[in-house]
Amino acid sequence: MYISLMFRTKRRKIERLDFILAGAQKSGSTALHYFLSRHPDICMGDQQEIHFFDNDAMFVAEPNYVELHKHYPPIAPSTIAGDCTPSYVYHEPAMQRIWNYNPKIKLLILLRNPVERAFAHWNMQRYRGIEPLDFFDAIREEETRIAGAPPLEARRFAYLERGFYGRQLERVFKFFTREQMKVVKFEDFRAKQRQTLASIFSFLGCKPLRSLRNKDRNVVPYERAINWEERVFLYHLFGEDISKVEQLLGWDCSDWKL
């Protein structure tokens, strides 16, 4: 009884999150969330995507952070808390809102070859029965579709727009230092998972997980493969932005190019 009470009093309510996994969509965030949630010193809340900082209704007036923190139980003093909502890196007001909430927060960002990301995004929407158009028709109609739609609806069909990482990273850098961010290539996360996870846990100030069960998450069957014409068209669209990513992050993204 006394021991139980002692441990209960040591727990603390969440006052501020310690980190956010902010994107990008279809870039391994579900798998990374799984590994983060398995760590004994990390609390990821009661759902994967809380969608607080990209919910414009929460910010019409002064935000009530209780609405965010209610998703987290009291935690031990040594435990850190995080949120995984991949649309934060894409939703324009989100980074300033996050900075206003906690300017010392850490950010995790996963980035995938934008061509592959766009096709995976379209395939997911087809699988869910949301997307009536074939891929090439959908990307040709994208600008018109998202221009006339509310933000929540528009992001569902922003296959191309969500892949322009350079402009999204520039927005992040306006508010956060490079030391507060860890940006990871999806391709590295898949190919060198144990090594990449160890570096992510180190960045968060946590020990690596002792055992890892390698399992893909949020994987849906592909309706078809992307064809060569579509691939070439998209590489031409994303080429300049890929070069910007290389410049901003010091990366070699030759594997993202033709």
Phi, psi and omega in degrees: 000312181295318180295317179300316180294321181298315180292325180295320183287342179283342182285152184232151174282150177291124173257324176209141173292152180268331181204163177223132169270104197259001180149187354266165181297146180059035181231023175097010184293327179293318177295316180295321176302319179301312181292320178298318183290341178278347184283133183293342182255015181231133175245123182254014177080187188264002175207157186290310184246108183276332177054051176270308187282350174251012177262099186299332180296333179288345188240016174295320174241192177302126184294142178258100185290349173301326179295333174277312187288342180295346179277359185238133175283167171302140185235163178291155181303329182274354182274140175253155184238141180217166177235146176237099176226100189295343182279352182299321183291337182268323184288117192305314183285350192297318185295320178293322178297319179294318179296319177297326180288313180204096182293349180259006184295154175261146181240133170252131179226125175256131180236136182242152171321118188296334177292311179295323180297315181299316182291321177296321179297312179299316181298321178298318180292325175295317181298324180281353181078019183266330187256111180277343187268149171291164190302309184295323176296320181295318181285331176289328181268357190303311184301317179293318183295315185280338180293326184258013184245152172298156186308317182296322179286319184299319185294338180294333183245015182273062184297317180277312188303322182286349181263359176275080188290330184303311181292328178290318179295321178301322178293320178296317183293343176293335186244333187234145179282162179298329181291338179274354186242143166233114180255127188238137174283129177306319182296324176289321179300321180283317186281326183231061190296313183297315180296317181294318178297321179299319180290327178291314179297322177297317178302323180278355180082024182243155174287154177294155174292140181290318181233138180237131175254108185286113180210128177292146181235151177056039179261127178242152179295144180275133178294322177197172176271154174292137181268169186297318181299317178296318181298313180297316180301315182289323178298322177294323179293319187267351188307311182294320181291324177298319177297324178295319177299316178301319181291316183292323187254350185070028182269160166255108182253034180298333178286352176265357186249165178289000000 
